[in-house]
Amino acid sequence: MARIKGAMMTRKRRNKVLKLAKSYWGSKSTHFKMAKQAVMKSGTYAYVGRKLKKRDFRRLWISRISAAVAPMGINYSRFMYGLKKAGIEMNRKTLSEMAINDSAAFAALVETAKKAL
């Protein structure tokens, strides 16, 4: 019986890594060993970046809401607590968009939150 060698799968695996490292600078795009390290590192950075993106957007939304409720005589934490007590469950993204685009509806929400307190 003939011996089966893994040349095809090895080549596929290497080509997959080299394809991911296509635009990298220098030998990292052509040499498999360096490409593998660079792809692993970049994958780690991409994973962390996706988590940081969520964190950054949440901070942005909170800042926008805080800036929108400040002229109405209430701070961010009291506003969110008031919404919770009033039974209004809206996420921060929607609230920040509402504060920017529909200030009349946002002002009504702030009044509702104030009454619930």
NORQUI-V525110 format. One record per pair of residues at least 6 apart in sequence whose C-alpha atoms are under 7 Angstrom apart, sorted by sequence separation. I is the first residue (numbers start at 1). GAP is how many residues later the second one is. D is the distance in whole Angstrom. If there is no record, write none. Layout:
BEGIN
i=I gap=GAP d=D
i=I gap=GAP d=D
END
This chain:
BEGIN
i=23 gap=6 d=6
i=28 gap=6 d=5
i=29 gap=6 d=6
i=69 gap=6 d=6
i=21 gap=7 d=7
i=22 gap=7 d=5
i=27 gap=7 d=7
i=28 gap=7 d=4
i=69 gap=7 d=7
i=99 gap=7 d=6
i=21 gap=8 d=5
i=98 gap=8 d=6
i=66 gap=9 d=6
i=28 gap=10 d=7
i=66 gap=10 d=5
i=18 gap=11 d=6
i=65 gap=11 d=7
i=18 gap=12 d=7
i=18 gap=14 d=7
i=21 gap=14 d=6
i=18 gap=17 d=6
i=14 gap=18 d=7
i=17 gap=18 d=7
i=21 gap=18 d=6
i=17 gap=19 d=6
i=20 gap=19 d=7
i=86 gap=27 d=6
i=62 gap=30 d=7
i=65 gap=30 d=7
i=83 gap=30 d=5
i=86 gap=30 d=5
i=61 gap=31 d=6
i=65 gap=31 d=5
i=68 gap=31 d=6
i=79 gap=31 d=7
i=82 gap=31 d=4
i=85 gap=31 d=6
i=61 gap=32 d=6
i=64 gap=32 d=6
i=82 gap=32 d=6
i=65 gap=34 d=7
i=79 gap=34 d=6
i=82 gap=34 d=5
i=61 gap=35 d=5
i=82 gap=35 d=5
END
